[in-house]
Amino acid sequence: MEKLRSELRRKRPKFTSLARPTHWGKGTEHVSEEIDSILYHT
């Protein structure tokens, strides 16, 4: 029971912290645009 309580009390990251932009390195500047092009056929 104590283990369950500790799991419920544990702080989890907010969704907004998970949705932060990420830099994947040199050469990946247009990856998002390429993915949009593939998904939305633009």
C-alpha positions as CSV (number, residue, x, y, z in Angstrom):
1,M,0.0,0.0,0.0
2,E,2.8,2.4,0.8
3,K,4.4,1.8,-2.6
4,L,1.1,2.7,-4.3
5,R,0.9,5.9,-2.2
6,S,4.4,6.9,-3.1
7,E,3.7,6.4,-6.8
8,L,0.6,8.6,-6.6
9,R,2.5,11.3,-4.8
10,R,5.4,11.3,-7.3
11,K,5.5,14.5,-9.3
12,R,5.2,14.0,-13.0
13,P,6.3,16.5,-15.7
14,K,3.5,18.7,-17.0
15,F,2.5,18.2,-20.6
16,T,3.8,21.6,-21.6
17,S,7.3,20.6,-20.6
18,L,7.0,17.5,-22.8
19,A,5.9,19.6,-25.8
20,R,8.9,21.9,-25.8
21,P,10.7,22.3,-29.1
22,T,13.7,20.1,-29.5
23,H,16.8,20.7,-31.6
24,W,17.9,17.4,-33.2
25,G,21.1,18.7,-34.6
26,K,22.6,20.1,-37.8
27,G,20.6,19.3,-41.0
28,T,17.3,18.8,-39.3
29,E,16.0,22.4,-39.6
30,H,13.3,21.6,-42.1
31,V,12.2,18.2,-40.8
32,S,8.9,19.5,-39.4
33,E,8.0,21.1,-42.8
34,E,8.9,17.8,-44.5
35,I,6.7,15.8,-42.1
36,D,3.8,18.2,-42.7
37,S,4.3,17.8,-46.4
38,I,4.1,14.0,-46.1
39,L,1.1,14.0,-43.7
40,Y,-1.0,16.7,-45.4
41,H,0.1,16.3,-49.0
42,T,0.9,20.0,-49.4
